[in-house]
Amino acid sequence: MKLVKILLVVVGLLAVSGALFWQIWLKEQVAYAKVATAYGAKMVCSCRFVAEREMSSCMEDFTEDLSAVSFSEGEDKIRTSVLGGVVSAEARYEDGLGCTLVKP
């Protein structure tokens, strides 16, 4: 019976430490996703609407791997998302002002 209690305590401690590790790791990943989507939206918006380049040309400008980020183009905006849209950003072009990030 004593061995069962010790085993339950060890399993409980492992579960709590695993949950803490996951929480810390997940927060870092979400923070990185927020930065990547905002940066990607602004840069591609400026590339497409200010510099008037093709989307494929704009994608070559990134030095980091943004293959997980999806880009979609609207009439005067670029929207980026990751994790199926859980984290997203949007940049809108305004004539005379250029591209700015907007809150969705």
Secondary structure, 3 states (H helix, E strand, C coil): CHHHHHHHHHHHHHHHHHHHHHHHHHHHHHHHHHHHHHHHHHHHHHHHHHCCCCHHHHHCCCCCCCCCCEEEECCCEEEEEEHHHCEEEEEEEECCCEEEEECC
